[in-house]
Amino acid sequence: MCGRFTLTAPPDAVAELLALIDLDPYPPRYNIAPTQPILIAIGGEAERPGANRPNRRALLARWGLIPGWVKDVKSFPLLINARAETAADKNAFRGAMRYRRCLVPASGFYEWRRQGKAKSEPHFLKPADGRPFAFAGLMETWHGPDGGEIDTAAILTTAASGRIAAIHDRTPIVVDQDDYARWLDCRDYDPAAVADILAPPEDGFFDIVRISDRVNKVANTGPDVQAPLDETAEAPPAAATPPDGEAQGSLF
């Protein structure tokens, strides 16, 4: 799964990666949590594989997808991830998978290894080449009863493989840059036509670093959350359990 991630790459690097027509400045974010705003990229009308300049736009979306048919947000579960194997068929994700696919830029993500009753061990997974990348995402615009709107998003996951599988059985999907246009082109490419994109990252794509449990606490937002464990021995203790299910910083 993906319950925390980071975006520390500068805006110009992300704009170049995603071929965005415009991207406002933003600060580095080291501990992005569910329900917080996340940056996503969507395809424009000119989105076609091989286009000279894709007309992609950047949006801020709540991390936690809300299908358009939801009436009571407070009683609806927090959908931060969608299983790639079933997203095209599940009522919550079917429309987004067909018509509203997006990209979620990132610089890395966090995962927790559970071993029996022992304390969960947080790890930082960062690209071996140090460059930003993009998760496969889905987005929906939810319309509130008062007429307001909010863009929401989820990150697609699949079964983990290789070294990641030793930490967790699920992993977020990383879209290859050559596949951005096809993933975002929801008019010409239905879910079956992009199914090959929904694969786990290659085994050498990420470096995996054991880190302290400071990342468990949403309030810890500095670069120290990414420090290797042996460099954080004097850090004050944080939450003893992984952050799954926390109610973090809701936009509502």
Summary of the structure (lengths in Angstrom):
residues: 252
radius of gyration: 17.6
end to end distance: 24.0
largest distance: 54.1
contacts: 780
relative contact order: 0.20
helix: 19%
strand: 32%
